[in-house]
């Protein structure tokens, strides 16, 4: 929030203890947005992560007074209920050049959303997803994939997991 902020929920910098694994690090504050993209941090030792915030752009101006004051036309039939506002969706695509590798896309809770070979694409809401590759030998590799509103298309190219055998 910056120097002199009075409504900051925690003193800055913030220290958090976490179990060893990969994390998606991002920060939010009213009137600000993250500078750059959120980052994936492989946390297996003590680490400092700096997240910079910048002022958010001003909101769009309100509609002109004449447009806002104009009465709505009377419907001839009873109005149908409006559908719930759809969340902004983003196309998430995971590719692997090894056509024998199984590709899986899972959400934050680990629920499998899509799977296939070569290329898997799915419409998702903003959030954190996990791309997983499973080789024919059963070797698994994973990558976290943050998806933010406004991304439009997120494409991740993953490389096949290395087998741990004397043959390969």
Secondary structure as the mmCIF struct_conf table of DSSP 4:
data_model
#
loop_
_struct_conf.conf_type_id
_struct_conf.id
_struct_conf.beg_label_comp_id
_struct_conf.beg_label_asym_id
_struct_conf.beg_label_seq_id
_struct_conf.end_label_comp_id
_struct_conf.end_label_asym_id
_struct_conf.end_label_seq_id
TURN_TY1_P TURN_TY1_P1 UNK A 3 UNK A 4
BEND BEND1 UNK A 6 UNK A 7
BEND BEND2 UNK A 9 UNK A 10
HELX_LH_PP_P HELX_LH_PP_P1 UNK A 11 UNK A 11
BEND BEND3 UNK A 12 UNK A 13
HELX_LH_PP_P HELX_LH_PP_P2 UNK A 14 UNK A 14
BEND BEND4 UNK A 20 UNK A 20
STRN STRN1 UNK A 21 UNK A 25
TURN_TY1_P TURN_TY1_P2 UNK A 30 UNK A 31
STRN STRN2 UNK A 32 UNK A 34
BEND BEND5 UNK A 35 UNK A 36
STRN STRN3 UNK A 39 UNK A 43
BEND BEND6 UNK A 44 UNK A 45
STRN STRN4 UNK A 53 UNK A 55
HELX_LH_PP_P HELX_LH_PP_P3 UNK A 56 UNK A 64
HELX_RH_AL_P HELX_RH_AL_P1 UNK A 65 UNK A 69
BEND BEND7 UNK A 70 UNK A 70
HELX_LH_PP_P HELX_LH_PP_P4 UNK A 71 UNK A 75
BEND BEND8 UNK A 76 UNK A 77
HELX_LH_PP_P HELX_LH_PP_P5 UNK A 78 UNK A 88
STRN STRN5 UNK A 89 UNK A 95
BEND BEND9 UNK A 97 UNK A 97
TURN_TY1_P TURN_TY1_P3 UNK A 99 UNK A 100
BEND BEND10 UNK A 101 UNK A 101
STRN STRN6 UNK A 102 UNK A 106
TURN_TY1_P TURN_TY1_P4 UNK A 108 UNK A 109
STRN STRN7 UNK A 112 UNK A 117
BEND BEND11 UNK A 118 UNK A 118
STRN STRN8 UNK A 119 UNK A 125
BEND BEND12 UNK A 126 UNK A 126
STRN STRN9 UNK A 127 UNK A 134
TURN_TY1_P TURN_TY1_P5 UNK A 136 UNK A 137
STRN STRN10 UNK A 140 UNK A 147
TURN_TY1_P TURN_TY1_P6 UNK A 149 UNK A 150
STRN STRN11 UNK A 153 UNK A 157
HELX_LH_PP_P HELX_LH_PP_P6 UNK A 160 UNK A 163
BEND BEND13 UNK A 165 UNK A 166
#
